[in-house]
């Protein structure tokens, strides 16, 4: 029976891997097929459990993102309103200078080697919007993702399994694969965003196997990038070495945050979070949950936590960066921590 169950799960997930870069039009068509399957499978969740999995702002944004996904092939999809406003850094600001300063002067020799790999290997499509970092010869988006990756890997430099909660358009996963090629990456997100990630990753990384899951799962093929809908993570078994979420879990309803906390960040030994302080209430963002719930529960789970102020976008838009390491209930050298 166990073997039959494994076969059924395999059939209910679908894999895409191409060894030559597909045309963008072909990647777009594949993305639309992925979304069609996910939309059909999870339409009931959207109808009946909408507020459990989505904040009010994301409910509004999803309508525009769905329109883009279902529309004609658009190589500048990242420039469409609802995608750009949530995933793209448009300009080069003081906080990009801070990231450049950290990456240049404040990292260990091991991390500097990774940064050199990035400088040599990073290739970006010319349709990625936003200004560029001349120091790192990349978009300001990739500069931010490089910073996130280095900060996370400083505490755990060879994670076998990386869980990214909220994967944007897939660029951070691309950079992690550059640094830890054999890693298994699991992106948890909404179907619309998983579809966009499939488009970007399959186009930019044709030699990497992308597995889209339609059902809860307990096994993940090693070395692949797995796209798993948020609706099935409660029933899934995920064991991570590194959990990372940047301005994603902080924008999720408390019910979703509690689900991830209940899963103990999927048993990850290292947890890296960035997000909004005070839910940006002073900036008029009443829909974002308060930071204390997530931060306090993370501190309860991990032995070492370092939570500091992060980029200040405006005086009324404050952020935090949290790095947590070694869960309290894990064993170290045979002893309870």
C-alpha positions as CSV (number, residue, x, y, z in Angstrom):
1,X,0.0,0.0,0.0
2,X,2.9,2.4,0.8
3,X,4.4,1.8,-2.6
4,X,1.0,2.5,-4.3
5,X,0.6,5.7,-2.3
6,X,4.1,6.8,-3.5
7,X,3.1,6.1,-7.1
8,X,-0.1,8.1,-6.7
9,X,1.7,11.1,-5.2
10,X,4.2,11.0,-8.0
11,X,1.4,11.0,-10.6
12,X,-0.2,14.0,-8.8
13,X,2.9,16.1,-9.1
14,X,4.4,17.1,-12.4
15,X,7.9,17.8,-13.3
16,X,9.4,20.0,-16.0
17,X,13.1,19.9,-17.0
18,X,14.6,21.1,-20.3
19,X,18.2,20.8,-21.1
20,X,18.2,23.6,-23.6
21,X,16.7,27.0,-22.8
22,X,13.1,27.2,-24.0
23,X,11.8,30.2,-25.9
24,X,10.1,32.6,-23.6
25,X,6.9,32.0,-25.4
26,X,7.2,28.2,-24.7
27,X,8.0,28.9,-21.0
28,X,4.9,31.2,-20.8
29,X,2.7,28.5,-22.3
30,X,4.0,26.0,-19.7
31,X,3.4,28.5,-16.9
32,X,-0.2,28.9,-18.1
33,X,-0.7,25.1,-18.0
34,X,0.8,25.0,-14.5
35,X,-1.6,27.6,-13.3
36,X,-4.6,26.1,-15.0
37,X,-4.0,22.8,-13.0
38,X,-3.4,24.6,-9.7
39,X,-6.3,26.9,-10.1
40,X,-8.6,24.0,-10.9
41,X,-7.3,22.0,-7.9
42,X,-7.5,24.7,-5.3
43,X,-10.4,26.8,-6.4
44,X,-12.4,25.7,-3.3
45,X,-9.7,27.0,-1.0
46,X,-9.9,30.4,-2.6
47,X,-13.7,30.5,-2.3
48,X,-14.2,29.1,1.2
49,X,-10.9,29.6,3.1
50,X,-9.8,32.9,1.5
51,X,-9.3,34.9,4.7
52,X,-7.4,32.0,6.3
53,X,-4.7,32.0,3.7
54,X,-4.8,35.6,2.2
55,X,-4.7,39.1,3.7
56,X,-7.2,41.6,2.2
57,X,-4.4,43.4,0.2
58,X,-3.2,40.1,-1.4
59,X,-6.8,39.2,-2.4
60,X,-6.9,42.4,-4.4
61,X,-3.5,42.0,-5.9
62,X,-4.2,38.4,-7.0
63,X,-6.9,39.6,-9.4
64,X,-4.3,41.6,-11.4
65,X,-1.7,38.9,-11.2
66,X,-4.2,36.3,-12.5
67,X,-5.0,38.6,-15.4
68,X,-1.3,38.8,-16.3
69,X,-0.9,35.0,-16.1
70,X,-3.9,34.2,-18.2
71,X,-3.1,37.0,-20.8
72,X,-0.9,37.0,-23.8
73,X,2.8,36.3,-23.6
74,X,4.5,39.3,-22.0
75,X,8.3,39.3,-21.5
76,X,7.9,42.4,-19.3
77,X,5.5,40.7,-16.9
78,X,7.5,41.9,-13.9
79,X,6.7,45.4,-14.9
80,X,2.9,44.9,-14.6
81,X,1.4,46.9,-11.7
82,X,0.5,44.1,-9.2
83,X,3.7,42.2,-9.8
84,X,6.1,45.1,-9.8
85,X,4.6,46.6,-6.6
86,X,5.2,43.4,-4.6
87,X,8.3,41.9,-6.1
88,X,10.5,44.6,-7.6
89,X,12.9,47.2,-6.2
90,X,12.7,50.0,-8.6
91,X,15.5,52.3,-7.6
92,X,19.0,52.4,-6.0
93,X,18.6,53.8,-2.5
94,X,20.6,54.2,0.7
95,X,19.6,50.7,1.8
96,X,21.2,49.2,-1.4
97,X,24.4,51.0,-0.4
98,X,24.2,49.4,3.0
99,X,23.8,45.9,1.4
100,X,26.8,46.6,-0.9
101,X,28.8,47.8,2.1
102,X,28.0,44.6,4.1
103,X,28.7,42.3,1.2
104,X,32.0,44.1,0.5
105,X,33.5,44.6,3.9
106,X,31.6,42.6,6.6
107,X,31.5,39.0,5.3
108,X,33.7,36.1,6.2
109,X,36.3,34.6,3.7
110,X,33.9,31.7,3.0
111,X,31.1,34.1,2.1
112,X,33.4,36.3,0.0
113,X,34.1,33.2,-2.1
114,X,30.4,32.8,-2.7
115,X,30.1,36.5,-3.6
116,X,32.9,36.0,-6.2
117,X,31.0,33.0,-7.6
118,X,28.0,35.3,-8.0
119,X,30.0,38.0,-9.8
120,X,31.3,35.4,-12.2
121,X,28.2,33.4,-12.8
122,X,25.3,35.7,-12.4
123,X,23.3,36.2,-15.6
124,X,20.1,38.2,-15.7
125,X,17.6,38.6,-18.5
126,X,17.5,42.1,-20.0
127,X,13.8,42.3,-19.1
128,X,14.4,42.4,-15.3
129,X,13.2,45.9,-14.4
130,X,14.8,48.4,-12.0
131,X,18.1,50.1,-11.6
132,X,21.4,48.3,-11.3
133,X,24.2,48.0,-8.8
134,X,27.3,48.9,-10.7
135,X,29.5,47.5,-8.0
136,X,28.0,44.0,-8.3
137,X,26.8,44.3,-11.9
138,X,23.3,43.2,-11.2
139,X,19.8,44.5,-10.7
140,X,19.0,46.0,-7.3
141,X,16.6,43.1,-6.9
142,X,19.4,40.6,-7.3
143,X,21.6,42.7,-4.9
144,X,18.9,42.3,-2.3
145,X,18.6,38.6,-2.9
146,X,22.3,38.1,-2.8
147,X,22.4,39.9,0.6
148,X,19.6,37.6,1.9
149,X,21.4,34.5,0.7
150,X,24.7,35.5,2.2
151,X,23.2,36.4,5.6
152,X,21.4,33.1,5.8
153,X,24.3,31.0,4.7
154,X,26.6,32.6,7.2
155,X,24.9,30.5,9.8
156,X,24.4,27.4,7.7
157,X,26.7,27.3,4.7
158,X,25.8,23.9,3.2
159,X,22.1,23.4,3.7
160,X,20.7,20.2,2.0
161,X,17.1,21.4,2.1
162,X,16.1,25.1,1.9
163,X,12.5,26.1,2.4
164,X,11.6,29.6,1.1
165,X,8.2,30.8,2.3
166,X,7.1,33.3,-0.4
167,X,9.4,33.0,-3.3
168,X,8.8,36.2,-5.2
169,X,9.4,35.5,-8.9
170,X,12.1,32.8,-8.0
171,X,15.3,34.8,-8.1
172,X,16.5,34.0,-4.6
173,X,16.1,30.3,-5.3
174,X,18.2,30.8,-8.5
175,X,21.0,32.4,-6.4
176,X,20.8,29.7,-3.7
177,X,21.3,27.1,-6.5
178,X,24.3,29.0,-7.7
179,X,25.9,28.7,-4.2
180,X,24.6,25.2,-3.2
181,X,24.0,23.4,-6.5
182,X,23.0,20.1,-4.9
183,X,20.5,21.6,-2.5
184,X,16.8,20.8,-2.6
185,X,14.8,23.9,-2.6
186,X,11.1,24.0,-1.6
187,X,9.1,27.2,-2.3
188,X,5.8,27.6,-0.5
189,X,3.5,30.1,-2.0
190,X,0.1,30.8,-3.6
191,X,-0.7,29.2,-6.9
192,X,-0.4,32.4,-8.8
193,X,3.1,33.1,-7.5
194,X,4.2,29.5,-7.9
195,X,3.2,29.8,-11.6
196,X,5.3,32.9,-12.0
197,X,8.2,31.2,-10.3
198,X,7.8,28.3,-12.7
199,X,8.0,30.7,-15.6
200,X,11.2,32.4,-14.4
201,X,13.0,29.4,-13.1
202,X,12.3,27.1,-16.1
203,X,13.4,29.8,-18.5
204,X,16.5,30.9,-16.6
205,X,17.6,27.5,-15.3
206,X,16.7,24.9,-18.0
207,X,18.9,22.2,-16.5
208,X,17.2,22.3,-13.1
209,X,14.3,20.1,-12.5
210,X,11.2,22.0,-11.4
211,X,8.5,19.9,-9.6
212,X,5.1,21.3,-9.0
213,X,3.0,19.6,-6.4
214,X,-0.8,19.4,-6.4
215,X,-1.1,17.3,-3.3
216,X,0.4,17.1,0.2
217,X,3.6,15.2,0.0
218,X,6.2,13.5,2.3
219,X,9.0,13.0,-0.2
220,X,11.0,15.5,-2.2
221,X,13.3,14.5,-5.0
222,X,16.8,15.6,-4.1
223,X,18.5,18.5,-6.0
224,X,15.2,19.8,-7.5
225,X,13.3,23.0,-7.0
226,X,9.8,22.1,-5.6
227,X,6.9,24.4,-5.8
228,X,4.2,23.6,-3.2
229,X,0.9,25.4,-2.6
230,X,0.4,26.9,0.8
231,X,-2.9,25.0,1.1
232,X,-1.2,21.6,1.5
233,X,1.7,22.3,3.8
234,X,-0.3,21.3,6.9
235,X,-0.6,17.7,5.7
236,X,2.9,17.6,4.2
237,X,6.1,16.4,5.8
238,X,8.9,18.9,5.2
239,X,12.3,18.8,7.0
240,X,14.5,21.7,6.3
241,X,18.0,22.8,7.2
242,X,17.3,26.5,6.4
243,X,14.0,28.4,6.5
244,X,13.9,31.8,4.9
245,X,11.2,34.3,4.3
246,X,11.6,37.9,3.2
247,X,8.6,40.2,3.6
248,X,6.3,37.2,3.0
249,X,5.4,35.4,6.2
250,X,5.1,38.8,7.8
251,X,2.4,39.7,5.3
252,X,0.5,36.4,5.9
253,X,-2.5,36.1,8.2
254,X,-1.9,35.0,11.8
255,X,-3.5,31.6,10.9
256,X,-0.7,31.0,8.3
257,X,2.0,32.2,10.7
258,X,0.7,29.9,13.4
259,X,0.8,27.0,10.9
260,X,4.5,27.6,10.2
261,X,5.2,28.1,13.9
262,X,3.4,24.9,14.7
263,X,5.6,23.1,12.2
264,X,8.6,24.7,14.0
265,X,9.7,26.3,10.7
266,X,9.8,22.8,9.3
267,X,12.5,21.8,11.9
268,X,15.0,24.1,10.2
269,X,18.2,24.6,12.3
270,X,18.6,28.1,10.9
271,X,15.8,30.6,10.4
272,X,16.2,33.9,8.5
273,X,13.3,36.4,8.4
274,X,12.9,40.0,7.3
275,X,9.7,42.0,7.5
276,X,7.7,44.9,8.7
277,X,7.8,46.4,12.2
278,X,4.5,47.2,13.7
279,X,2.8,45.9,10.5
280,X,3.6,49.4,9.0
281,X,0.6,50.6,10.8
282,X,2.0,54.2,10.9
283,X,2.3,54.0,7.1
284,X,-1.4,53.1,6.7
285,X,-0.9,49.3,6.1
286,X,-3.5,48.1,8.5
287,X,-3.7,44.7,6.8
288,X,-0.2,43.5,7.8
289,X,0.0,41.6,11.1
290,X,2.0,42.9,13.9
291,X,5.6,41.7,14.1
292,X,5.6,40.7,17.8
293,X,3.7,37.5,17.3
294,X,6.1,36.0,14.8
295,X,9.3,37.3,16.5
296,X,8.3,36.2,20.0
297,X,7.4,32.7,18.8
298,X,10.6,32.4,16.9
299,X,12.6,33.3,20.0
300,X,10.7,30.6,21.9
301,X,11.8,28.0,19.4
302,X,15.5,28.8,18.9
303,X,18.4,28.9,21.3
304,X,20.2,31.8,19.6
305,X,18.3,34.7,18.0
306,X,19.5,38.0,16.7
307,X,16.8,40.5,15.9
308,X,17.8,44.0,14.7
309,X,16.4,46.9,12.8
310,X,16.6,46.5,9.1
311,X,16.1,48.9,6.1
312,X,14.2,52.0,6.9
313,X,12.2,52.8,3.8
314,X,10.6,55.9,5.4
315,X,10.3,57.1,9.0
316,X,6.9,55.4,9.1
317,X,8.0,52.2,7.3
318,X,10.3,50.4,9.7
319,X,11.6,46.8,9.2
320,X,13.4,44.0,11.1
321,X,15.9,41.3,10.3
322,X,16.0,38.2,12.4
323,X,18.5,35.3,12.3
324,X,17.8,32.3,14.6
325,X,20.0,29.3,15.0
326,X,19.7,25.9,16.7
327,X,16.2,24.9,17.9
328,X,15.9,24.4,21.6
329,X,14.3,21.0,21.3
330,X,17.2,19.6,19.1
331,X,20.0,17.4,20.4
332,X,23.6,18.6,20.3
333,X,26.3,16.0,21.0
334,X,23.7,13.8,22.6
335,X,22.5,16.4,25.1
336,X,19.3,18.4,25.2
337,X,20.0,22.1,24.5
